[in-house]
Amino acid sequence: MPDKLDWDDAEDIAILLANKFPDIDPLSLRFTQLHQWVTELDEFGGDPSASSEGKLEHIQMAWYDEFNDRRDQVPGDAGPLL
């Protein structure tokens, strides 16, 4: 992970948001809330005014993937039996 994250680091930002807000469904957020949470991350060093709807959507979808991956994991589950 880079020292400071920018708007193009969607996957890294998504992991941080999933860790910070594990029970939040990212699709329930407005982009204004998502923007605020991203810019408040200690690891974020980007220009807050450099965001765009497309960049926020990319972060939101990466977080949604992470959210679903974590929700689908069952403790102690080693995966499918072969």
Steps between C-alpha positions, in 0.01 A plus 500: 500500500638843412604738779207733425198399297338696218167471319641241259583256784143366514581148619726615783248763608224237486690270736556783747133599491391136542724475807373827646131445422454119486121507537427771243367396161690737266204517262295665775728806501463822309809613315523804730537270803745273319707805399513617861603160634773458236649842567493436876714185471845556653654319203333727244716779363313596185346831411136493620394711201654252253229239551240424238183296485689231308778477759252485787303232319817297447581523872140413591496191279842383624373540857180314408709209366701498823179525706351197321823300522511550875130429546526175304790371710405252768739475798703184471393443140794372298317523172341232285582136557660332202 
